[in-house]
Each structure stands twice: as C-alpha cells, then as structure tokens.
Amino acid sequence: MKQITAKFNSVCAETNRKLSKGAVIYYDYSTRKAYHPESEKASKYLNNVEADNIKAYVEAQENAYFDKFNY
C-alpha cells in the first residue's frame, strides 16, 4: 500500500466514502483498491510504517553503541 494523490474521482473500497480527484488516498497495488485516509486499512498501514521506522531507529542506535566496542 502506498500514499498517493488520486488521479480521478472514486470510492473507498472499505468505507464507500467519496475520493475526489487530487485528494490524498492510500492505494493497495496488490488488490488495486483505493482507501480513504480515515479508513481502518489505511490506519493499520500507517501504524505499521511508524513501527518500522521506530524499529529502524532503535537498531541504528544499538549498532552505533556496539560499534564502539570493536576490538
């Protein structure tokens, strides 16, 4: 799934809310469906992205700390 700008008017696959041309939407390339930013599927996607970013940050901090102990 990816955040994109709508190129035409459509409807959210989950909530049936209107998605206007030019609006920010979330598009699932595997299923070819568009989702409103306030839909549950988009929220889950955003939470996963945030979790991945935090994980990467923590790993980078740990690697930098343990690199000091290179013998």
Phi, psi and omega in degrees: 000148182214147176277126180222174173260130182295133180266349177203167179290140178204192182229142178296134181291338183260313188257350184062023176279151181289135175247110184277153176300131180092351180280155175281127179226171174245127184242128178264109184291331182289324180257351181059045179237146179256146182230143176290145180302336181266007179284161182293321180296320178293321178297317178297319178299314181296321178296321178293321179296317179297318179297319178296320179295319179294318179300315180297320179296314181296316179298320179295320178295317179296317179297319179295322180293313184283343175294337178293337184264020178295122181257000000 
